[in-house]
Amino acid sequence: MGKTMVAVLALLATGGCVRTAWNVATLPVKAVGKGADLMTTSAKERDEKYVRKMRKEQERRDKECRKNPETCESAGYLEDPRNQR
């Protein structure tokens, strides 16, 4: 009984060491991957940034049109084509 307990404890102790060794060995790979991820921009991120930029521009134009509607007629922003019948 005592020998089996020692064997079980030895296995549990080495399991922690193996896990730590694995984490230490994979740390440089994870660090490089994280750095590359931070340095590059995915297509989805570019699209989201573009949409935010366009939405902000549209809001700025709408705000300007509300302040000065006469300037928007010539730019074609005043009339919404969806409202035409």
PDB file of N, CA, C and O in Angstrom:
ATOM      1  N   MET A   1       0.823  -1.187   0.000  1.00  0.00           N
ATOM      2  CA  MET A   1       0.000   0.000   0.000  1.00  0.00           C
ATOM      3  C   MET A   1       0.868   1.253   0.000  1.00  0.00           C
ATOM      4  O   MET A   1       0.587   2.194  -0.742  1.00  0.00           O
ATOM      5  N   GLY A   2       1.896   1.281   0.801  1.00  0.00           N
ATOM      6  CA  GLY A   2       2.771   2.436   0.890  1.00  0.00           C
ATOM      7  C   GLY A   2       3.547   2.660  -0.397  1.00  0.00           C
ATOM      8  O   GLY A   2       3.788   3.796  -0.806  1.00  0.00           O
ATOM      9  N   LYS A   3       3.942   1.532  -1.041  1.00  0.00           N
ATOM     10  CA  LYS A   3       4.704   1.654  -2.291  1.00  0.00           C
ATOM     11  C   LYS A   3       3.837   2.223  -3.412  1.00  0.00           C
ATOM     12  O   LYS A   3       4.315   3.002  -4.236  1.00  0.00           O
ATOM     13  N   THR A   4       2.565   1.835  -3.442  1.00  0.00           N
ATOM     14  CA  THR A   4       1.679   2.363  -4.486  1.00  0.00           C
ATOM     15  C   THR A   4       1.424   3.853  -4.277  1.00  0.00           C
ATOM     16  O   THR A   4       1.325   4.610  -5.242  1.00  0.00           O
ATOM     17  N   MET A   5       1.318   4.268  -3.026  1.00  0.00           N
ATOM     18  CA  MET A   5       1.126   5.693  -2.758  1.00  0.00           C
ATOM     19  C   MET A   5       2.336   6.504  -3.208  1.00  0.00           C
ATOM     20  O   MET A   5       2.187   7.594  -3.758  1.00  0.00           O
ATOM     21  N   VAL A   6       3.523   5.974  -2.975  1.00  0.00           N
ATOM     22  CA  VAL A   6       4.742   6.656  -3.398  1.00  0.00           C
ATOM     23  C   VAL A   6       4.797   6.725  -4.921  1.00  0.00           C
ATOM     24  O   VAL A   6       5.194   7.743  -5.487  1.00  0.00           O
ATOM     25  N   ALA A   7       4.403   5.653  -5.575  1.00  0.00           N
ATOM     26  CA  ALA A   7       4.402   5.623  -7.038  1.00  0.00           C
ATOM     27  C   ALA A   7       3.399   6.630  -7.607  1.00  0.00           C
ATOM     28  O   ALA A   7       3.698   7.329  -8.575  1.00  0.00           O
ATOM     29  N   VAL A   8       2.225   6.698  -7.009  1.00  0.00           N
ATOM     30  CA  VAL A   8       1.204   7.639  -7.461  1.00  0.00           C
ATOM     31  C   VAL A   8       1.684   9.079  -7.251  1.00  0.00           C
ATOM     32  O   VAL A   8       1.522   9.925  -8.131  1.00  0.00           O
ATOM     33  N   LEU A   9       2.263   9.348  -6.105  1.00  0.00           N
ATOM     34  CA  LEU A   9       2.781  10.687  -5.829  1.00  0.00           C
ATOM     35  C   LEU A   9       3.907  11.056  -6.789  1.00  0.00           C
ATOM     36  O   LEU A   9       3.999  12.203  -7.225  1.00  0.00           O
ATOM     37  N   ALA A  10       4.761  10.091  -7.120  1.00  0.00           N
ATOM     38  CA  ALA A  10       5.850  10.353  -8.057  1.00  0.00           C
ATOM     39  C   ALA A  10       5.294  10.700  -9.439  1.00  0.00           C
ATOM     40  O   ALA A  10       5.793  11.612 -10.097  1.00  0.00           O
ATOM     41  N   LEU A  11       4.267   9.979  -9.877  1.00  0.00           N
ATOM     42  CA  LEU A  11       3.654  10.272 -11.182  1.00  0.00           C
ATOM     43  C   LEU A  11       3.009  11.658 -11.193  1.00  0.00           C
ATOM     44  O   LEU A  11       3.127  12.396 -12.171  1.00  0.00           O
ATOM     45  N   LEU A  12       2.334  12.001 -10.112  1.00  0.00           N
ATOM     46  CA  LEU A  12       1.707  13.323 -10.043  1.00  0.00           C
ATOM     47  C   LEU A  12       2.749  14.433 -10.035  1.00  0.00           C
ATOM     48  O   LEU A  12       2.549  15.473 -10.663  1.00  0.00           O
ATOM     49  N   ALA A  13       3.834  14.230  -9.348  1.00  0.00           N
ATOM     50  CA  ALA A  13       4.886  15.240  -9.275  1.00  0.00           C
ATOM     51  C   ALA A  13       5.550  15.435 -10.632  1.00  0.00           C
ATOM     52  O   ALA A  13       5.821  16.570 -11.026  1.00  0.00           O
ATOM     53  N   THR A  14       5.814  14.350 -11.353  1.00  0.00           N
ATOM     54  CA  THR A  14       6.455  14.486 -12.661  1.00  0.00           C
ATOM     55  C   THR A  14       5.494  15.071 -13.684  1.00  0.00           C
ATOM     56  O   THR A  14       5.936  15.706 -14.642  1.00  0.00           O
ATOM     57  N   GLY A  15       4.203  14.877 -13.508  1.00  0.00           N
ATOM     58  CA  GLY A  15       3.219  15.464 -14.415  1.00  0.00           C
ATOM     59  C   GLY A  15       3.291  16.978 -14.397  1.00  0.00           C
ATOM     60  O   GLY A  15       3.197  17.621 -15.442  1.00  0.00           O
ATOM     61  N   GLY A  16       3.458  17.551 -13.211  1.00  0.00           N
ATOM     62  CA  GLY A  16       3.599  18.999 -13.093  1.00  0.00           C
ATOM     63  C   GLY A  16       4.874  19.490 -13.752  1.00  0.00           C
ATOM     64  O   GLY A  16       4.885  20.543 -14.390  1.00  0.00           O
ATOM     65  N   CYS A  17       5.959  18.717 -13.597  1.00  0.00           N
ATOM     66  CA  CYS A  17       7.228  19.087 -14.219  1.00  0.00           C
ATOM     67  C   CYS A  17       7.131  19.040 -15.735  1.00  0.00           C
ATOM     68  O   CYS A  17       7.656  19.910 -16.431  1.00  0.00           O
ATOM     69  N   VAL A  18       6.458  18.021 -16.236  1.00  0.00           N
ATOM     70  CA  VAL A  18       6.308  17.881 -17.689  1.00  0.00           C
ATOM     71  C   VAL A  18       5.493  19.047 -18.242  1.00  0.00           C
ATOM     72  O   VAL A  18       5.825  19.604 -19.288  1.00  0.00           O
ATOM     73  N   ARG A  19       4.437  19.408 -17.542  1.00  0.00           N
ATOM     74  CA  ARG A  19       3.592  20.514 -17.997  1.00  0.00           C
ATOM     75  C   ARG A  19       4.389  21.825 -17.998  1.00  0.00           C
ATOM     76  O   ARG A  19       4.283  22.617 -18.934  1.00  0.00           O
ATOM     77  N   THR A  20       5.173  22.044 -16.962  1.00  0.00           N
ATOM     78  CA  THR A  20       5.992  23.251 -16.886  1.00  0.00           C
ATOM     79  C   THR A  20       7.030  23.273 -18.000  1.00  0.00           C
ATOM     80  O   THR A  20       7.245  24.303 -18.639  1.00  0.00           O
ATOM     81  N   ALA A  21       7.673  22.130 -18.229  1.00  0.00           N
ATOM     82  CA  ALA A  21       8.660  22.049 -19.309  1.00  0.00           C
ATOM     83  C   ALA A  21       7.998  22.323 -20.653  1.00  0.00           C
ATOM     84  O   ALA A  21       8.577  23.007 -21.496  1.00  0.00           O
ATOM     85  N   TRP A  22       6.806  21.806 -20.861  1.00  0.00           N
ATOM     86  CA  TRP A  22       6.072  22.037 -22.113  1.00  0.00           C
ATOM     87  C   TRP A  22       5.757  23.522 -22.278  1.00  0.00           C
ATOM     88  O   TRP A  22       5.933  24.083 -23.360  1.00  0.00           O
ATOM     89  N   ASN A  23       5.294  24.148 -21.214  1.00  0.00           N
ATOM     90  CA  ASN A  23       4.975  25.579 -21.280  1.00  0.00           C
ATOM     91  C   ASN A  23       6.211  26.419 -21.577  1.00  0.00           C
ATOM     92  O   ASN A  23       6.145  27.375 -22.349  1.00  0.00           O
ATOM     93  N   VAL A  24       7.342  26.061 -20.963  1.00  0.00           N
ATOM     94  CA  VAL A  24       8.580  26.797 -21.210  1.00  0.00           C
ATOM     95  C   VAL A  24       9.039  26.599 -22.649  1.00  0.00           C
ATOM     96  O   VAL A  24       9.526  27.537 -23.282  1.00  0.00           O
ATOM     97  N   ALA A  25       8.885  25.384 -23.168  1.00  0.00           N
ATOM     98  CA  ALA A  25       9.328  25.090 -24.530  1.00  0.00           C
ATOM     99  C   ALA A  25       8.452  25.775 -25.576  1.00  0.00           C
ATOM    100  O   ALA A  25       8.955  26.181 -26.623  1.00  0.00           O
ATOM    101  N   THR A  26       7.173  25.910 -25.316  1.00  0.00           N
ATOM    102  CA  THR A  26       6.267  26.507 -26.307  1.00  0.00           C
ATOM    103  C   THR A  26       6.141  28.017 -26.171  1.00  0.00           C
ATOM    104  O   THR A  26       5.548  28.665 -27.034  1.00  0.00           O
ATOM    105  N   LEU A  27       6.684  28.585 -25.108  1.00  0.00           N
ATOM    106  CA  LEU A  27       6.568  30.024 -24.886  1.00  0.00           C
ATOM    107  C   LEU A  27       7.148  30.868 -26.024  1.00  0.00           C
ATOM    108  O   LEU A  27       6.490  31.817 -26.449  1.00  0.00           O
ATOM    109  N   PRO A  28       8.359  30.570 -26.543  1.00  0.00           N
ATOM    110  CA  PRO A  28       8.882  31.390 -27.645  1.00  0.00           C
ATOM    111  C   PRO A  28       8.004  31.340 -28.895  1.00  0.00           C
ATOM    112  O   PRO A  28       7.847  32.342 -29.592  1.00  0.00           O
ATOM    113  N   VAL A  29       7.442  30.179 -29.171  1.00  0.00           N
ATOM    114  CA  VAL A  29       6.573  30.049 -30.348  1.00  0.00           C
ATOM    115  C   VAL A  29       5.322  30.899 -30.166  1.00  0.00           C
ATOM    116  O   VAL A  29       4.894  31.588 -31.091  1.00  0.00           O
ATOM    117  N   LYS A  30       4.742  30.849 -28.979  1.00  0.00           N
ATOM    118  CA  LYS A  30       3.545  31.644 -28.714  1.00  0.00           C
ATOM    119  C   LYS A  30       3.855  33.137 -28.779  1.00  0.00           C
ATOM    120  O   LYS A  30       3.045  33.922 -29.273  1.00  0.00           O
ATOM    121  N   ALA A  31       5.030  33.529 -28.278  1.00  0.00           N
ATOM    122  CA  ALA A  31       5.410  34.947 -28.282  1.00  0.00           C
ATOM    123  C   ALA A  31       5.590  35.455 -29.707  1.00  0.00           C
ATOM    124  O   ALA A  31       5.140  36.554 -30.033  1.00  0.00           O
ATOM    125  N   VAL A  32       6.239  34.673 -30.554  1.00  0.00           N
ATOM    126  CA  VAL A  32       6.431  35.076 -31.953  1.00  0.00           C
ATOM    127  C   VAL A  32       5.089  35.148 -32.669  1.00  0.00           C
ATOM    128  O   VAL A  32       4.846  36.076 -33.441  1.00  0.00           O
ATOM    129  N   GLY A  33       4.228  34.188 -32.421  1.00  0.00           N
ATOM    130  CA  GLY A  33       2.901  34.196 -33.042  1.00  0.00           C
ATOM    131  C   GLY A  33       2.090  35.404 -32.627  1.00  0.00           C
ATOM    132  O   GLY A  33       1.414  36.019 -33.452  1.00  0.00           O
ATOM    133  N   LYS A  34       2.154  35.744 -31.360  1.00  0.00           N
ATOM    134  CA  LYS A  34       1.416  36.909 -30.859  1.00  0.00           C
ATOM    135  C   LYS A  34       1.969  38.199 -31.467  1.00  0.00           C
ATOM    136  O   LYS A  34       1.212  39.101 -31.826  1.00  0.00           O
ATOM    137  N   GLY A  35       3.301  38.275 -31.578  1.00  0.00           N
ATOM    138  CA  GLY A  35       3.927  39.456 -32.184  1.00  0.00           C
ATOM    139  C   GLY A  35       3.539  39.616 -33.639  1.00  0.00           C
ATOM    140  O   GLY A  35       3.255  40.723 -34.095  1.00  0.00           O
ATOM    141  N   ALA A  36       3.527  38.509 -34.367  1.00  0.00           N
ATOM    142  CA  ALA A  36       3.133  38.563 -35.776  1.00  0.00           C
ATOM    143  C   ALA A  36       1.672  38.954 -35.910  1.00  0.00           C
ATOM    144  O   ALA A  36       1.302  39.683 -36.829  1.00  0.00           O
ATOM    145  N   ASP A  37       0.847  38.475 -35.003  1.00  0.00           N
ATOM    146  CA  ASP A  37      -0.577  38.811 -35.042  1.00  0.00           C
ATOM    147  C   ASP A  37      -0.786  40.300 -34.785  1.00  0.00           C
ATOM    148  O   ASP A  37      -1.647  40.927 -35.402  1.00  0.00           O
ATOM    149  N   LEU A  38       0.001  40.861 -33.877  1.00  0.00           N
ATOM    150  CA  LEU A  38      -0.127  42.289 -33.584  1.00  0.00           C
ATOM    151  C   LEU A  38       0.406  43.156 -34.726  1.00  0.00           C
ATOM    152  O   LEU A  38      -0.065  44.276 -34.925  1.00  0.00           O
ATOM    153  N   MET A  39       1.376  42.649 -35.469  1.00  0.00           N
ATOM    154  CA  MET A  39       2.005  43.421 -36.547  1.00  0.00           C
ATOM    155  C   MET A  39       1.175  43.424 -37.831  1.00  0.00           C
ATOM    156  O   MET A  39       1.279  44.357 -38.627  1.00  0.00           O
ATOM    157  N   THR A  40       0.363  42.408 -38.040  1.00  0.00           N
ATOM    158  CA  THR A  40      -0.393  42.294 -39.284  1.00  0.00           C
ATOM    159  C   THR A  40      -1.860  42.644 -39.048  1.00  0.00           C
ATOM    160  O   THR A  40      -2.363  42.563 -37.928  1.00  0.00           O
ATOM    161  N   THR A  41      -2.523  43.027 -40.116  1.00  0.00           N
ATOM    162  CA  THR A  41      -3.937  43.356 -40.069  1.00  0.00           C
ATOM    163  C   THR A  41      -4.687  42.395 -40.970  1.00  0.00           C
ATOM    164  O   THR A  41      -4.337  42.235 -42.139  1.00  0.00           O
ATOM    165  N   SER A  42      -5.709  41.759 -40.441  1.00  0.00           N
ATOM    166  CA  SER A  42      -6.475  40.816 -41.236  1.00  0.00           C
ATOM    167  C   SER A  42      -7.433  41.578 -42.163  1.00  0.00           C
ATOM    168  O   SER A  42      -7.675  42.772 -41.988  1.00  0.00           O
ATOM    169  N   ALA A  43      -7.960  40.862 -43.137  1.00  0.00           N
ATOM    170  CA  ALA A  43      -8.911  41.473 -44.069  1.00  0.00           C
ATOM    171  C   ALA A  43     -10.154  41.946 -43.323  1.00  0.00           C
ATOM    172  O   ALA A  43     -10.706  42.999 -43.640  1.00  0.00           O
ATOM    173  N   LYS A  44     -10.589  41.184 -42.349  1.00  0.00           N
ATOM    174  CA  LYS A  44     -11.771  41.570 -41.577  1.00  0.00           C
ATOM    175  C   LYS A  44     -11.515  42.862 -40.819  1.00  0.00           C
ATOM    176  O   LYS A  44     -12.370  43.747 -40.788  1.00  0.00           O
ATOM    177  N   GLU A  45     -10.342  42.975 -40.207  1.00  0.00           N
ATOM    178  CA  GLU A  45     -10.010  44.195 -39.473  1.00  0.00           C
ATOM    179  C   GLU A  45      -9.935  45.397 -40.406  1.00  0.00           C
ATOM    180  O   GLU A  45     -10.381  46.486 -40.048  1.00  0.00           O
ATOM    181  N   ARG A  46      -9.368  45.207 -41.613  1.00  0.00           N
ATOM    182  CA  ARG A  46      -9.309  46.305 -42.592  1.00  0.00           C
ATOM    183  C   ARG A  46     -10.715  46.723 -43.003  1.00  0.00           C
ATOM    184  O   ARG A  46     -11.007  47.914 -43.110  1.00  0.00           O
ATOM    185  N   ASP A  47     -11.587  45.742 -43.234  1.00  0.00           N
ATOM    186  CA  ASP A  47     -12.961  46.053 -43.627  1.00  0.00           C
ATOM    187  C   ASP A  47     -13.690  46.820 -42.531  1.00  0.00           C
ATOM    188  O   ASP A  47     -14.387  47.798 -42.803  1.00  0.00           O
ATOM    189  N   GLU A  48     -13.524  46.369 -41.291  1.00  0.00           N
ATOM    190  CA  GLU A  48     -14.188  47.049 -40.182  1.00  0.00           C
ATOM    191  C   GLU A  48     -13.697  48.490 -40.050  1.00  0.00           C
ATOM    192  O   GLU A  48     -14.484  49.402 -39.800  1.00  0.00           O
ATOM    193  N   LYS A  49     -12.399  48.683 -40.220  1.00  0.00           N
ATOM    194  CA  LYS A  49     -11.827  50.026 -40.128  1.00  0.00           C
ATOM    195  C   LYS A  49     -12.372  50.907 -41.256  1.00  0.00           C
ATOM    196  O   LYS A  49     -12.695  52.073 -41.030  1.00  0.00           O
ATOM    197  N   TYR A  50     -12.474  50.356 -42.465  1.00  0.00           N
ATOM    198  CA  TYR A  50     -12.993  51.104 -43.606  1.00  0.00           C
ATOM    199  C   TYR A  50     -14.455  51.497 -43.371  1.00  0.00           C
ATOM    200  O   TYR A  50     -14.849  52.631 -43.639  1.00  0.00           O
ATOM    201  N   VAL A  51     -15.249  50.555 -42.871  1.00  0.00           N
ATOM    202  CA  VAL A  51     -16.666  50.836 -42.631  1.00  0.00           C
ATOM    203  C   VAL A  51     -16.824  51.915 -41.563  1.00  0.00           C
ATOM    204  O   VAL A  51     -17.667  52.803 -41.696  1.00  0.00           O
ATOM    205  N   ARG A  52     -16.018  51.843 -40.505  1.00  0.00           N
ATOM    206  CA  ARG A  52     -16.068  52.889 -39.475  1.00  0.00           C
ATOM    207  C   ARG A  52     -15.731  54.250 -40.061  1.00  0.00           C
ATOM    208  O   ARG A  52     -16.378  55.250 -39.750  1.00  0.00           O
ATOM    209  N   LYS A  53     -14.707  54.279 -40.914  1.00  0.00           N
ATOM    210  CA  LYS A  53     -14.291  55.540 -41.536  1.00  0.00           C
ATOM    211  C   LYS A  53     -15.401  56.096 -42.416  1.00  0.00           C
ATOM    212  O   LYS A  53     -15.698  57.289 -42.356  1.00  0.00           O
ATOM    213  N   MET A  54     -16.016  55.245 -43.232  1.00  0.00           N
ATOM    214  CA  MET A  54     -17.076  55.698 -44.131  1.00  0.00           C
ATOM    215  C   MET A  54     -18.305  56.155 -43.349  1.00  0.00           C
ATOM    216  O   MET A  54     -18.943  57.143 -43.714  1.00  0.00           O
ATOM    217  N   ARG A  55     -18.636  55.443 -42.281  1.00  0.00           N
ATOM    218  CA  ARG A  55     -19.780  55.821 -41.468  1.00  0.00           C
ATOM    219  C   ARG A  55     -19.541  57.175 -40.804  1.00  0.00           C
ATOM    220  O   ARG A  55     -20.448  58.002 -40.710  1.00  0.00           O
ATOM    221  N   LYS A  56     -18.311  57.389 -40.349  1.00  0.00           N
ATOM    222  CA  LYS A  56     -17.967  58.666 -39.718  1.00  0.00           C
ATOM    223  C   LYS A  56     -18.053  59.803 -40.736  1.00  0.00           C
ATOM    224  O   LYS A  56     -18.545  60.886 -40.417  1.00  0.00           O
ATOM    225  N   GLU A  57     -17.579  59.564 -41.955  1.00  0.00           N
ATOM    226  CA  GLU A  57     -17.680  60.578 -43.012  1.00  0.00           C
ATOM    227  C   GLU A  57     -19.134  60.903 -43.320  1.00  0.00           C
ATOM    228  O   GLU A  57     -19.499  62.069 -43.476  1.00  0.00           O
ATOM    229  N   GLN A  58     -19.964  59.866 -43.408  1.00  0.00           N
ATOM    230  CA  GLN A  58     -21.378  60.075 -43.715  1.00  0.00           C
ATOM    231  C   GLN A  58     -22.048  60.872 -42.597  1.00  0.00           C
ATOM    232  O   GLN A  58     -22.854  61.762 -42.870  1.00  0.00           O
ATOM    233  N   GLU A  59     -21.725  60.565 -41.360  1.00  0.00           N
ATOM    234  CA  GLU A  59     -22.291  61.317 -40.245  1.00  0.00           C
ATOM    235  C   GLU A  59     -21.863  62.778 -40.303  1.00  0.00           C
ATOM    236  O   GLU A  59     -22.661  63.673 -40.024  1.00  0.00           O
ATOM    237  N   ARG A  60     -20.598  63.023 -40.666  1.00  0.00           N
ATOM    238  CA  ARG A  60     -20.107  64.388 -40.770  1.00  0.00           C
ATOM    239  C   ARG A  60     -20.851  65.127 -41.880  1.00  0.00           C
ATOM    240  O   ARG A  60     -21.244  66.279 -41.697  1.00  0.00           O
ATOM    241  N   ARG A  61     -21.050  64.470 -43.039  1.00  0.00           N
ATOM    242  CA  ARG A  61     -21.787  65.104 -44.152  1.00  0.00           C
ATOM    243  C   ARG A  61     -23.231  65.369 -43.769  1.00  0.00           C
ATOM    244  O   ARG A  61     -23.776  66.426 -44.088  1.00  0.00           O
ATOM    245  N   ASP A  62     -23.859  64.408 -43.079  1.00  0.00           N
ATOM    246  CA  ASP A  62     -25.255  64.602 -42.666  1.00  0.00           C
ATOM    247  C   ASP A  62     -25.378  65.770 -41.703  1.00  0.00           C
ATOM    248  O   ASP A  62     -26.315  66.563 -41.791  1.00  0.00           O
ATOM    249  N   LYS A  63     -24.431  65.870 -40.789  1.00  0.00           N
ATOM    250  CA  LYS A  63     -24.456  66.966 -39.826  1.00  0.00           C
ATOM    251  C   LYS A  63     -24.292  68.304 -40.544  1.00  0.00           C
ATOM    252  O   LYS A  63     -24.977  69.277 -40.227  1.00  0.00           O
ATOM    253  N   GLU A  64     -23.376  68.342 -41.512  1.00  0.00           N
ATOM    254  CA  GLU A  64     -23.155  69.560 -42.290  1.00  0.00           C
ATOM    255  C   GLU A  64     -24.401  69.910 -43.110  1.00  0.00           C
ATOM    256  O   GLU A  64     -24.732  71.087 -43.259  1.00  0.00           O
ATOM    257  N   CYS A  65     -25.076  68.918 -43.631  1.00  0.00           N
ATOM    258  CA  CYS A  65     -26.287  69.163 -44.416  1.00  0.00           C
ATOM    259  C   CYS A  65     -27.421  69.692 -43.549  1.00  0.00           C
ATOM    260  O   CYS A  65     -28.223  70.515 -43.991  1.00  0.00           O
ATOM    261  N   ARG A  66     -27.481  69.213 -42.318  1.00  0.00           N
ATOM    262  CA  ARG A  66     -28.518  69.740 -41.422  1.00  0.00           C
ATOM    263  C   ARG A  66     -28.249  71.201 -41.079  1.00  0.00           C
ATOM    264  O   ARG A  66     -29.185  71.985 -40.920  1.00  0.00           O
ATOM    265  N   LYS A  67     -26.969  71.570 -40.964  1.00  0.00           N
ATOM    266  CA  LYS A  67     -26.619  72.959 -40.652  1.00  0.00           C
ATOM    267  C   LYS A  67     -26.821  73.870 -41.861  1.00  0.00           C
ATOM    268  O   LYS A  67     -27.364  74.967 -41.733  1.00  0.00           O
ATOM    269  N   ASN A  68     -26.382  73.413 -43.031  1.00  0.00           N
ATOM    270  CA  ASN A  68     -26.437  74.208 -44.261  1.00  0.00           C
ATOM    271  C   ASN A  68     -27.057  73.381 -45.391  1.00  0.00           C
ATOM    272  O   ASN A  68     -26.327  72.829 -46.215  1.00  0.00           O
ATOM    273  N   PRO A  69     -28.381  73.287 -45.444  1.00  0.00           N
ATOM    274  CA  PRO A  69     -29.014  72.454 -46.462  1.00  0.00           C
ATOM    275  C   PRO A  69     -28.763  72.940 -47.893  1.00  0.00           C
ATOM    276  O   PRO A  69     -28.790  72.143 -48.830  1.00  0.00           O
ATOM    277  N   GLU A  70     -28.520  74.234 -48.063  1.00  0.00           N
ATOM    278  CA  GLU A  70     -28.304  74.744 -49.424  1.00  0.00           C
ATOM    279  C   GLU A  70     -26.998  74.226 -50.021  1.00  0.00           C
ATOM    280  O   GLU A  70     -26.883  74.127 -51.243  1.00  0.00           O
ATOM    281  N   THR A  71     -26.025  73.898 -49.200  1.00  0.00           N
ATOM    282  CA  THR A  71     -24.759  73.383 -49.736  1.00  0.00           C
ATOM    283  C   THR A  71     -24.870  71.908 -50.111  1.00  0.00           C
ATOM    284  O   THR A  71     -24.057  71.403 -50.886  1.00  0.00           O
ATOM    285  N   CYS A  72     -25.844  71.232 -49.581  1.00  0.00           N
ATOM    286  CA  CYS A  72     -25.962  69.797 -49.836  1.00  0.00           C
ATOM    287  C   CYS A  72     -26.700  69.489 -51.130  1.00  0.00           C
ATOM    288  O   CYS A  72     -26.500  68.429 -51.724  1.00  0.00           O
ATOM    289  N   GLU A  73     -27.537  70.393 -51.561  1.00  0.00           N
ATOM    290  CA  GLU A  73     -28.277  70.148 -52.798  1.00  0.00           C
ATOM    291  C   GLU A  73     -27.325  69.981 -53.973  1.00  0.00           C
ATOM    292  O   GLU A  73     -27.505  69.092 -54.805  1.00  0.00           O
ATOM    293  N   SER A  74     -26.323  70.829 -54.037  1.00  0.00           N
ATOM    294  CA  SER A  74     -25.403  70.746 -55.167  1.00  0.00           C
ATOM    295  C   SER A  74     -24.533  69.497 -55.089  1.00  0.00           C
ATOM    296  O   SER A  74     -24.082  68.989 -56.115  1.00  0.00           O
ATOM    297  N   ALA A  75     -24.299  69.005 -53.888  1.00  0.00           N
ATOM    298  CA  ALA A  75     -23.491  67.802 -53.740  1.00  0.00           C
ATOM    299  C   ALA A  75     -24.330  66.543 -53.903  1.00  0.00           C
ATOM    300  O   ALA A  75     -23.777  65.449 -54.015  1.00  0.00           O
ATOM    301  N   GLY A  76     -25.655  66.674 -53.919  1.00  0.00           N
ATOM    302  CA  GLY A  76     -26.519  65.523 -54.118  1.00  0.00           C
ATOM    303  C   GLY A  76     -26.824  64.762 -52.844  1.00  0.00           C
ATOM    304  O   GLY A  76     -27.288  63.624 -52.901  1.00  0.00           O
ATOM    305  N   TYR A  77     -26.573  65.366 -51.703  1.00  0.00           N
ATOM    306  CA  TYR A  77     -26.802  64.665 -50.449  1.00  0.00           C
ATOM    307  C   TYR A  77     -28.183  64.919 -49.870  1.00  0.00           C
ATOM    308  O   TYR A  77     -28.648  64.164 -49.016  1.00  0.00           O
ATOM    309  N   LEU A  78     -28.836  65.967 -50.323  1.00  0.00           N
ATOM    310  CA  LEU A  78     -30.099  66.341 -49.698  1.00  0.00           C
ATOM    311  C   LEU A  78     -31.199  65.351 -50.033  1.00  0.00           C
ATOM    312  O   LEU A  78     -31.944  64.928 -49.149  1.00  0.00           O
ATOM    313  N   GLU A  79     -31.307  64.982 -51.286  1.00  0.00           N
ATOM    314  CA  GLU A  79     -32.387  64.096 -51.695  1.00  0.00           C
ATOM    315  C   GLU A  79     -31.952  62.649 -51.577  1.00  0.00           C
ATOM    316  O   GLU A  79     -30.879  62.262 -52.039  1.00  0.00           O
ATOM    317  N   ASP A  80     -32.792  61.874 -50.961  1.00  0.00           N
ATOM    318  CA  ASP A  80     -32.548  60.444 -50.814  1.00  0.00           C
ATOM    319  C   ASP A  80     -33.259  59.725 -51.950  1.00  0.00           C
ATOM    320  O   ASP A  80     -34.481  59.833 -52.055  1.00  0.00           O
ATOM    321  N   PRO A  81     -32.547  58.994 -52.807  1.00  0.00           N
ATOM    322  CA  PRO A  81     -33.188  58.336 -53.948  1.00  0.00           C
ATOM    323  C   PRO A  81     -34.240  57.314 -53.530  1.00  0.00           C
ATOM    324  O   PRO A  81     -35.113  56.976 -54.329  1.00  0.00           O
ATOM    325  N   ARG A  82     -34.179  56.819 -52.309  1.00  0.00           N
ATOM    326  CA  ARG A  82     -35.180  55.847 -51.859  1.00  0.00           C
ATOM    327  C   ARG A  82     -36.522  56.505 -51.616  1.00  0.00           C
ATOM    328  O   ARG A  82     -37.551  55.829 -51.600  1.00  0.00           O
ATOM    329  N   ASN A  83     -36.525  57.828 -51.423  1.00  0.00           N
ATOM    330  CA  ASN A  83     -37.774  58.540 -51.170  1.00  0.00           C
ATOM    331  C   ASN A  83     -38.487  58.958 -52.446  1.00  0.00           C
ATOM    332  O   ASN A  83     -39.627  59.418 -52.381  1.00  0.00           O
ATOM    333  N   GLN A  84     -37.857  58.815 -53.592  1.00  0.00           N
ATOM    334  CA  GLN A  84     -38.472  59.200 -54.865  1.00  0.00           C
ATOM    335  C   GLN A  84     -39.483  58.151 -55.274  1.00  0.00           C
ATOM    336  O   GLN A  84     -39.291  56.958 -55.040  1.00  0.00           O
ATOM    337  N   ARG A  85     -40.588  58.618 -55.903  1.00  0.00           N
ATOM    338  CA  ARG A  85     -41.634  57.668 -56.339  1.00  0.00           C
ATOM    339  C   ARG A  85     -41.805  57.686 -57.809  1.00  0.00           C
ATOM    340  O   ARG A  85     -42.638  56.953 -58.343  1.00  0.00           O
TER     341      ARG A  85
END
